[in-house]
Amino acid sequence: MLMTLNEDFLYHPRKYNKIELWKDVSPEQWNDAAWQRKNSIRSVDQLKKVIRMNDHQEAEIRRTIGTLRQEGKEPLRITPYYASLMQEDPFNPVFFGEVSHKRLDPIFWQSVPTPANLMFPDAGVEGAMSEGSRSYGAAYQRYPNRVALFVAENTSCASYCVHCQRAKSLDTTADVNSREVDKGLFYIGYNPNINEVLVTGGDALMISFKRLKYILGELSRIPHLRAIRIATRVPVVLPMLITDELLQMIRESSNRYNKGPEKYVYFMTHINHYQEVTSDLAAAVGKITRHGFTIRNQTVLLNHVNDHYRTLAETFRRMFWVGVHPYYLLQCHKEKGIVHFITPIQVGKIYMKHLQGWISGITVPRYAANIEGGGGKVLLMPSGHDTLNLDTSIDDKISESYANVYTWDHKKILRYEALGRATREEYEEAMHIMDRFIGHRGVFLPKLIIVDRDGHHLETTNRTKLPTFERSKKAKLLDYELFNAEMPLTNPVDAYDKIENAFNRSKFNK
């Protein structure tokens, strides 16, 4: 169980040598990145030695993985370190500030395929980002001044995320050939409008030293390229890979042939839950920052993972306290097989509104949707009211199934449906299967648009009751001490005499 913030804000993983699968592993092995990669969990037989599951749960996970593999996907890969963040019984986790029996372990839910990944087959599409339609070689462009450069080599990521937007394109052992990488590098140098590049993989740090050194060196030659962004989840799932040697190579290679001002290099990572903020993550981030790099984060708003006011606040605060800057809170994609992760835009806006003022502004990310079809990110930040009806609070719009979206390049998407669609029969069957799988009802609550057999809108399933967000409730959730009629102490003048007396008794009264 987590400690309170007054004791320690870092999450404490399970002791790995107390877990059956790794009971004979030495500290030297555990802290070796190569050992972690070699011993990643790839089978249910390994998984059941790490977490508690009954026969039915085991059989359903096996069935899901088998089906996904038949589709050409490689659905299960978890580093031992990341698996140790899972609670022993992921179906009955223990949290603080949340109703535990209504939730699943967030690491399990992000890492392990479940029957939910086979449901609602018509509710999303594969390859929703349409990356192949906006690419030259390995370079993918959605904005005038920046591109993504895909560089995966023999693998995509250290741990596979079940909710990944690229579940289809990075579903097996991924390898972008050298010619495609070179064509991408050529295009970045060819187009003088490009001043920033995202080096990604999957995970940019999962490629060899040799390839990464080559890519960064070639980028350093391009005079109009000013910023290099390295996309990686390694600090979260494989922190022992972050070494001084690696970071020194990145720093030197990024400016090896550069003749102008030093290029700005920074890291992008992916923390979704405060359970991922550990001492190992903090140590990896510390190394990154000591080498002069900043590190920013993109959190995905995920149903059953972080769709809770306390969870979001704690996640943003804690990552910032260890040196990771919250950057985006992203709406989950309508990718096939993951629509059960989607939280409605209206709910996201409500949470964002209520975070303002309660955590520092620098820890509040921008809420955005990454529009399907390659249109780029669109900000969804709330004003507190519906802009079309100034008398209507955002909190009153929870049951709406759509949002009006206006993109940065003047595209309008009226009644943008962030949710997937399903028939009533599909929805009820899914609920039955998942209630039995989890072992108790009321946990699996997918947010969907229910349609009839002709595709006509009937209702949404977004009926989740949100917490009552009175000031005292927020203060209690975020561990603020309360003062005077359950109001947080926000103005010292309100308690001037009390504070003055305390000051007079303190060491500061000289």
Protein Blocks (a to p, Z undefined) as FASTA:
>chain_A
ZZdfklomcdcdddfklpfklmmbcfklmmpmklmmmmpcfbfklmmmmbccdfklmmmm
mmmmmmmmmnopafbccdfklmmmpcfblmlccdehiafklpccfklmmmmccfklmgok
llpcehklommmmcghjbccfbfkbccddfbehiabfbdcfklcklmmmmbccdddfklm
mmmmmmmmmmmmbcbdcddfklmklpcfklmmmmmmmmmmpmklmbdcdddfklmmmmml
pcfklmmmmmmmmmmmpcbdcdddddddddfbfklmcfklmmmmmmmmmnopacdddddd
dehklmcfklmmmmmmmmmmnopacfbdcdddfbehilmmpccfklmmmmmmmmgojacf
klpccdddddehhlopadfbdehiafklmkbcfklmmmpcbdcdddfkopacehiafbdc
ddfklmmmmmmmmmmmnopghklccddddddfkopafbdcblcccddfbfklmmmmnopa
ceehhiacfbfklmmmmmmmmmmmmmklZZ
